[in-house]
Each structure stands twice: as structure tokens, then as C-alpha cells.
Amino acid sequence: MMRCSPLAGAGQTLAAPPAPFLGATALRLDRLDPAPRAATSLGLRRREAAGGANSRHQIPKAPVPICAMSDWGHLPRDLFGLILPLLRRPDLRSANLVSRHWRAHAQAAVTLWRPTPPALGLSRRVSALLPSITGLDFEHCCEHLTDDRLKSLLRDLRGLKKLRAVTLACCSGVSSRGLQALADEIPRLEYLSLRAWSAHDGCLGAGHTELSPLGVLDPPQHPFPSEKVLAAFTALRHLDLSWNPIEDAALAALAQLTGLTGLQVKECSRLTDEGVPHIAALPNLRYLNLSNTQVSDEGLMLLMDAQLESLCLSKCSRVSDDGLYWVGRMGTVRQLDLSLCGGLTSAGIEQLKGLPCLSVLHLGGCRSISPSGVVALEGLTHLEVLNLRDCPWVSDATLGVLAKCATLRAIGLRNCGLVGDAGLKAVAVLPGMESLNLRGCEKVTDDGLRTLAAVTALQDLDLSYCGSVTDWGVAAIATLPKLRRLVLNWCRQVSAEGLMHLRERRHTLRQLSIKGCHMLSSANLVSIASSLPVLEEVDYELCQCSVQVDVCQGAGCGTTRLPDMSRIDSVGCFQEVC
């Protein structure tokens, strides 16, 4: 599934049911040139890299290439398997034009088709050219998809023998009849997303439920899939029913899905404890997302015997400390999201000591917990990821307690205003700390960053809105040997002089965000980018930079804006994966 570093999307991989198409590589069909160009010889590239005739080093008149051109045209399959998944779409298109051998492997690297409405007519061509596709995502053309259109597409795509995942999010034009056709055409389907499939939400676009003349919502266009329809998906492993107006009784249809390992019913606000027995009856369920449902402590008691590994209870307002008593007896849980559960206190956190395998814990927005509750976390010997976003009770003393959790690799402290330099000194003793989010921690200064420079494993650091950080602080963190991602948004005292210290990390730094740093100019940005050869993504929005998005081309810098900077700091970490 998706990569989700504790703070930045790289490194920590959440053990949740994978959607085979998430993060997969896509390729435009108009780039599949039937007459690929010849590859450049390795010897020529090396001579050019050495500086040609103007190089200070003498170039032999008859250089001996490491391998012949024929070898480069027929690289081993295993090597392609390692490299191609790492390429972005422009690079994949270039690989497609090298030779027929490369083209075949480039096409094999495409595993997702996410069509727009005009591209629906290319289904036969997709089936012929890209046989390695494992996932289809029709969300971008949801308003154009009907039962008949889906049946026609599935017939055209019969050549995709590896197809295992289909997303029909927001596709209200597809009814149970279309789902039956899907089960018939792809009997080995493992992942099915029906997110917002029959929702009342008017934001889903034209054709969805509207208000009646009396101001009452009309019923959805089609009911929840019947037990007969769901039973046809005999190989289904993961089902996403999020954002649907599902009633408790409808979950009885899940009884036939005995192989189901992952279920998402987040934002299904009509679900209550009455529907939990149908979920608890699934014998192989391992990943469950109940975010923002009406499930309470009684419902959690019914799940006590389930062999869950990942449980999301974010925004479940009816869950209290009593409910965590039952959660604490689910000994197999490794990932737990309790963010924005306002009824939890330190007494509830004490119950988590019964989870010996817990490695990921989200407590963001739990404002009723006291600092004493963190003491209970000392006994979690496998805890690696901890999210304490928007917890006003977190202070330097709290981090002093967490310093005893030697296995911690990532901490989210976004908007924890009491955290300062003393807290960073405590964190610095954690040998494996890889990701740290200090966004909005205004008490953090350059002195704290000098202490943090001792954390040699640190790869990801977010200092957004840390107004006391200056060029001296940037110079300190520039000594981090593994730093790959740095966020300095709205650090108004940081200038080009400070950023030039990042040249020390020119072989590691790949993502840089400097939004709102008004002391930077276009010339500064060009100079900084050119000194960071492996920089892939930069976000300079709202700086004094008039430079266009191609400013970094030729400097080894990508031009894609950085994604959201707080993947661990929100329940999104679970909501996307679980």
C-alpha cells in the first residue's frame, strides 16, 4: 500500500491492507511510441560527464566501455524490477523510448489505470499495451459510469489477467447489477472501493441525491449491495464502504466474505453498536476503520476476541476510558488511532499497557489526557510512531518521559506550544529517531536545533512556524548526515545565507519546503537548487520568487509541489491506509 513514513511518507510502512493500485505507476498511451529511439552508449555519457576536451583529466583515446551497447539494450529483468518502480512518469516515458526491450519493461511497470472521461474509449488499447495493470480507479469519471458502460469496459479489459483491484468511489450510476457484472468478469478481485457510492452528500456531483420539494433528502439511487451480490466476490480481501449512509442491518451482507481481512466504514455515521456483531463475525479480519461512527464502549467489547492488527477509532465521540479496557485486551493490535476521541483521559491510556505489540499510536487532539498518562507508554517496548498533535498538555517534561521509549522512530508534536529546547534535548537521546514534526512549536530556537544535530538518524524534520529559528539553526541541522526532507515554511528569519548551509547535504536532501520565507529571492532559489543535485521537490510558494516552475530544471530538481506536510500528524495516516 501506500508508503507512510512516520512524518513524511517514506520509511515507516503501515501494515495495513494494501490497495494494489495505490501509489502505482501510470503511463499515458500517447507516449507509447512504436519506433523507440536508440540508447546512448555508456562510454559517450562518461566522456561528456568528464568534461570532454576541456576536462582537466586526460581522456584516453580509445576508452574501453564497461559493457557493450547490446548489454545496455538487454538489462536483466531483476534490475528493471528494482529501478522502474522508482521512476516518475516522465522518466518512465523516456525509458519507453530507449529500445524495444526497455519499452516492454516500461509497459510492465504500469500497474494502474485511472482514466478520465475521454480516456474511457481507450480501454481496448489499454488491455493490449499494458497487460501488467493490477488496478482500475474510475473515480475521475464517476459521473460518466453506468452499469452498461462498466460492463462494456470490463469486456474490453479481459486481457488484464493480473487485475485485482477496482475503485468505484462516487460512482452512483453503478448499481448492484454493475457490481454483479464486476464479480463475474473479475472473480479473483481482492480490493473493492465503494467509497461514497450511495451517499446522500450533494458534493458528489450531478446525478446524486437531491432535496425533495419538502426539503427532505430523497433515498439513495441504489441500496447497499445485497448478500447475494457480495457473496459473488469470493476472493475479496479488502472492502472500503466509507462515506456511505449504511444502516446496521445492512452489514449482515458481509457474512459471505469470510476471507475479508480489511474493512473501512469510516464516516458511516449511522453505524452503531448494533452493527458490530456482523463485523466481529468476520473470522479473518485484521484491519478495521470505524472512524466517526456511533460505535461506543459496548461495541468495542464485542470486538475483544477479533484478531485485529490495526484499529482506527478516530473521532468516535462515544468511546471512553471504559472502551479502552476492551481495546487493551486485543493483544494483537499493532496500530491504534484514537485521535480526536474527546472522552479519553489518562486512565484510558493506562489500559494500553496490555498491548505488547503496539508500534503505532495516534493521540492527536485528545485534550483531556494529562501528562501522567504518558508514563503508561514506557511499558510499550515496541512503540515506534507516536502522534501527539494538538495536545496542549504535551511539554518538555512529557518528552523527558518519552525519552525512555528507546524504540521510538517518529514523533508528531504539531501545535504543541509548550515544547521547547529542553524537550529537544530529551528527544536527542533516542538513537533511532528518524522523523520529527515540530510545526507550530514556537518555543523551539536555534539552541534546541544544535542539540538535535546529534540525532544522526534523523531524516525528516518539519520546523514550520517556528518563528525563532534563524540561519544559525539551519546551519546546525545541515550537519545531519541522513537528512532527506526539510520543511521551513514561514520561518521568517531564515535567509539564503542559512539555506546555503544545506549544501553539506547535497547528496541526501530530496525535499525542501520554504513557503512564506520572505527573505528569499528568485536568484537565491536558483542558487540553492543548483547546489543540491539530488533535490526532487521544492515548494517556494509565497516567497519573493517570480521564477516559474521550471526554475530547477537542469539542477536535478523536480518541480512538483510538496504534498501535505503532516501525514503522521493527522488521522489521515490511518484513513488512507486502513
N, C-alpha and C positions, 0 to 999 in steps of 0.2 A: 504494500500500500504505500501510502504516502509517507515520505520521509518527514519526520518531525523532530528536529533537534530540540533539545530542551528549550532553547530560546530562539533558535533561528532556522530550524528546518534542516539541519544537517547534523549527523552524528547519532543522536538517540533515535531509535526506531521503535515506535509504539507497537506492541504486539497485539494488533487488532486485526479483524478480518479484512484481508486486502480486497479492494476493488481492483480487479486486474487491469483496468484501463486508467486508473488514476496516475497521473504523472507519466503516462506512456508517451511515446514519440508519435507525432503525426506528420504527414508529408503531403504537400499539395500535388495533385495529379498533373497539373500543367508543367511541373518541373521534371517529370519523368521523361527525359529526352531519349528517344530510341537510338540516337547516334552519339554515344558518350565520347568525350574528348580523351586524348592520350594523357597519361600521367607524366609528371615531371620527374626526371631522374634524380636520385638522391645525390649523386656527385655534383650536378649543377646547382642544386639548392645549397649544398655545403660550400661551394666556391663563392656563391653570392653572399652567403651569410658571413663568409670570412672577409668580405670587403672587396673582392675582385682584384683588379690590378693595383688599386690604391691601398690595399691592405699592408700593414706593417710586416706581416708574416709572409714569407715567400711561399707561394703555392707551387707544388710540383707540376711539371709539365704534363705528366701522364698519371693523374691520380687514380688510385685503384678503388673503385666503389666497394662499399661493404657488401652489397648484394646487387644482383643484376636486375634489370628492369622487369624481367619476367617474374622474378621473385616478388617484387612490389605489386605486380598485377594479380598475384595469386597468394595473398596472405592467408595464413591458417584461419579456419573458421573460429577457433577459440579466441584468437586475437581480436577478430571483428566483434565477437560477443562481448569482449571486455571494453572495447573502445566506443562502438557505435551508440550504446545506451547513454553515454556521457555527452554526446554531441547535441547541440541545439539544431533547430530546424534549418537555418541557413547552411551550417556545416554539413548537415546530412544531405542537403540538396547538392552541395559540392561533391561529396563522396559519390553521389549517384552519377556524376558526370565523368568520373575518372576512367572506368573501364566496365565492360560487361560483368566481370567478376565482382567489382566493387558495387555495381548497380544492384546486383542480385542480393548482396548482403545489406545494402542500404534499404532496399524494399523490405527485407526480412526484419529490419529493426523497427518498422512501423507497426505498432500493435493497437492503435486506437483510431477509430473514425468518428469524428464529431462533426457531422455535416450541418451546413446552413441550408435554408430552403432551396436555393438554386442548385446546390450540390446533390440533392436527393436523386436527381436524374442520372447521376454517375455511378449508381450502385453496381451495375454490372461490371463497369471498368474497375471499380474498387476490388471487386471479388477476383477479377483476373490478375490484376497487377500487384495486389497486396495480400497474399494468402496467409500472412502471419498475424493478421489482425485478430486480437482476442476480445476486444471490447467495442461496443457501439454506444454512443451517447447522443440521444435525439433531443436534448433539452433546448438547443438553439433553434430547433424547427418545430417546437411543441405545438404551435398553433396550426401547423400545416399537416399534422399527422393524424390520420383516422385509422379505423380498423382495416379498411380496404387498402389504404396506402401502406400500412405496416405489412400486411400480407404480401403485397406486391414486392416490397423491399426485401422481405425475408426470402422470397423465391429467388430474387436476383443475387442474393448473398449466400446461396447454398455452397458456393465454393470455399467459404471461410470455415474450414473444418476445425479450426482452433478456437472458434468463438465460444466464450464462456461468460461474458458479462454484458448486460444491457441496462441502460438508464432511460427510463421513460418519465423523468421528472417533469411535472407540469403538463404532461400530455393528456389533457382531459378528453380529447377526441378519441382516445383509445379506451375501449370498454373491456369487459370480461371476454367478449368474443375475440378481440385482438390478442388478449393475454393467452387464450387457449391456442390461437394460431402460433404464438411465440413458443409455447411449450411443445407444440407438435413439431415445429421446424428446428428447434434447438433443444432436444431432450436432455442434453448434458449441461444446461445452463446452471452456473454456480452463483452468480451475483445478479440480483434484480433490484433496481431502484424505482420505486413508485412514489418518490417524494413529491408532495403537493399534487398528487394525481387526481384526487377528487375533492380538493379543498374548496371552501367557500370564499377564500380570500380573493377579493376583486383585483388585487395587484397581479394576479397570474395572467392577465391579458384577456383579449376578446374571446368570447365563447364560453366563459366560465359563469358560475352562478351570479345572478344579479338580484337586486331587491325587487320584491313583488310590489304591486300598487299599494299594498297595505304597509309597506316598509319592512316586511319580514323576509328573511333570506329564503329563497327557493331551495329545495333539496338539491344535492349534487347531481350532476348529469348521469352518474352511474354509481351503484353501491359498491361496498367493499367486495373484493373478489371472493367468490363462493369457495366453500371447502373443496368442491369438485375441481374448480379451476386451479387452486393452489396445489392440490394433490398431483396435478399433472407435472409439476416441476419436481420430479423425483430426486434430482441431483443438487437441488438448491442448497447453498451453504450460507448465504448472507442475503437478508431481505431488509430493505430500507422503506419504511412506511411513514417517515417523518412528515409533519405538517399536513396531516390528513384528519378530518373530523371522525375519527374511529370511535365506535362505541365498544364497551367492554365485551358484549356478547359476540361481536364480530371476530374477536381473537380466537374463538373456538375453531375457526377455519385453519388455524396454524397446526392443528393436531396431526395432520398428514405429513408435515415437514419434519420428519424425525431426524433428518441429517443436518438440520439448521444449526449453525454454530454462532451466527451473529444476527442480532435483531436491533433495528433502530426504530423507535417510536417517539423520538424527541418532538416536542412541541405539539403532541397529540393531547390537547388539554382536556379532552373528555374522558381519558382513561383514568380509572380509579383502581382501588384495591380489588374490585370485583373481577377485573380482567387479568390480574396477576396469576391466578391458578393456571390459566391457559398457557402463560409464558413459562411458569415453573415446570410444566409437564413436558417441555422440550428436553429430551434426555441428553443431547449433545451441545446445548447452548453454552457458549463460553464468553460472549461479548454482548452486553446489553446496555442500551442507552435509553434511559427514562427521563431525560431532561425536560423540565417544565411540564410534567404530567401531574395528576392529582394523587399519585401513589403516596401513601403515608407509612407510618411505622408498621402497621398491620400487614401491609403488602410486603415489606422487607422481611418480615417474619416468615412469609410463605416462600421466600426465595432462599432461605437459610441453607437448604440442602442442595441447591444448584451448584454445580462445579464452575462457577463464574471466574474468569480471569480478569475481566475488565468490566467495570460498572460505573455508569455516569448517572448521577443524581442531581446534576446542576439545576438550580432554580426550582427544586422540589420544595415548595414552601411548607408542606405538611410533614416533612421529615424532621425529627427532633433527635435529641440525645438517646431516647429510648430506641429509636430505629437503628442507631449505630451499634447498639448492643447486639443486634442480629447481624449487622454487617461484619462486626468483629469476629463472628463465628463462621464466616465464609473464608476458611483458611487458604483457599486457592487464589484469592483476589490479588492481582499484582498491580493493577491500575485503578485508581479510585478518584472520581471527580465529585467533590462536594461544594464546588464554588457557588456562591450566591444562595446558600442554604441559610437563611437568616435565623432559623431556630436552633442552630448548633452552638454549644458552649464548650468550655474546656472539659467538662465531664464527658461529653460525647467523644472528644478526641482521645480521651483515656482508653476508650473501648477499642481503638485501633491497634493497641498493643497485641491483640490476638491475631494480627495478620502478618505472619513471619515472612511472607514472600513479597510484601508491598514494596514496589520500587518507584511508582509514580503517584504523587498525591497533589491534588488541587484543592486549595482552601481559599482561593481568591474571593474577596468580597464577604467573607464570614466575619462580620464585625463584632459579634458577641463573644468571640473567643478571647480569653485573657492570655497574657504571656506565659502563665504557668502551664497552659495546655501544651505548649511546645515541648515541655520536658518529657512528655509521653513519647515523643518521636525518637528519643535517644535509643529506645529499645528496638527500633525498626532497622535492623542491621543490613537490609538490602535497599534502603531508600536512596534513590539516585536523583530524582527530579521532584522539586518542591515548588509549588506556586503559592505565593503569599500576596498576590496583587491586591491593592486597595484594602489592606488590613491595617487600620490605624494603630493597632496595638503592637505592631512589629517595631522594635527598636534595636539599638546596638546591643543591649543585653540579650535580646532574643537571638541575635546572630551568634552571640557568645555561646549560647546553649547549642545551637545548630552546629557549631564547630566540632562538637563531639560526634556528629554523624559523619564518620570518616568516608562513607561511600558516596556522599553527595557529589553529583557532577554538574547540576544545574539548579539555580535558584532564581525565581522571579520575584522581584521586590518593587515592581512598578507602583509608583504613587505611595510608597511607604515613607512618609515625610519625616519620621523620627530616625531614619537610618542615616548615619554619618560616617566619618572617617574611622571611628573606633570600631564600628561594625565591619568595615572592610578589613581592618587589621585582624579581626576574628576569622573572617572568611579566608584570609590568606593562608591559613594553616591547613586548609583542605587540599590535599595533594592532587586530587583528580578533578578539580573544578574546571569545567570546560566552557560553561555558558553562564553569564550573569547579566540580568536586566535591572538596571538602576534608574530607569526612566522616571523622572519626576522626583528623585531623591535630592532635594535641593541643598541638603547639608553636606553632600559629598564635595570635597575640594581636591586640589592638586596633591595635598599631603596624603589623602587616602589612596589616590591613584599610584603614588610612589610605593605605598605598601603593597598594593595589588599587583605591581610589576613582578613580585616574587612568585606569583602563581603561574608557573611556566607552562601548565597545561591549558591555559585559557585560550579559547579560540573565538569566542563570540562575546561582544561587550556592547551594551546599549547604555549610553550616557545622555540620552535626550533630556532636555530641560534641566540639566544640571548646570545652573547658571554660574556657579563658582569655578567651573573648570576652565582653565586657560591653556595657553600654549605649553606651559611647563607640565601640565598634567598629560597632554597629548604626547609630549616627549618621553614621559615616564612609561606610558603604556606601549609606546612604539618599540620598547625593548622586549615585549612579549614574543617569544620565538615562534609560536604557533598561531598567532592572531590571523583569522581569516575574514572576520566580519566586524566592522566598527560603525556604530551609529552615534553621530554627534549632532543630531537635529536640535536646533535652537540653543546651541551652546554659543552664545553671542560674543563671548570673549576669545573664541578660537579664531585665529587668523591663518593666512597662508604660511606664515613662518612656522606655526605649530604643526600644520599638516605636512610640511616638507620633512619632518622627522620620520614620517611613515615610510620614507624611502628605505629605512632599515628593514621593513617588512615587504620589500618589493617582490620577494619570491613566495609570499604566503597570502597577502591581503587580496581578497577577491571581491568583497562587497564593502562599499563605503557610502554612507548617507550623511549629507551635510546640509539638509534643508534648514533654512532660516538663519544660516551663518552669514550675516550681512557684511562681514568684513572681507568676504571673498569676491574676487572679480573673475571675469571670463579668462583673463590671462593667467590668473592663479590656477584656475581649474585645469586649463590645458597643461600647464607646467606640472601640476601634481599628477594628472593622469598619465602623462608621458613618462613619469618616473616610476610608475607602478605597472610593470609589464603584464602581470597576470590578473589585473583588475578586470572583473567581468561586469559588474553592475555598479552604477553610481547614480545617486539621486541628489541633485543640487537645486531642487525647486525652491523658489523664493529667495535664492541668493542674488547678489548683484551680478548675475551672469546672463548676458544676452546671447550666449553661444547656443547653437542649435543642437539637436540630439546626436548629430554625427561628429561632435567635437572630439570624441575619444577614439574615433576610428583611426586605425594606424598606430594607436598607442597600446593596443592589446586590451582595450576596454570595451565592454559591452555597453549598449545604450538603453537597456531595459530598465525601467524604474524599479526600485527595490519593492518587494512585496511588503505586506503588513509586518511591522517590526515586533509584534507581541504574540507570537504563536503559542508560546507556553503560558503567557500571561492571561489567557482567556480560556474559557471552556471550549473554544474552537479547536484546541488540540485534540479533545475527545470527540467533539461533534463532527469533525471531519473524518476521523479515523474509525471511531467506534460506532 
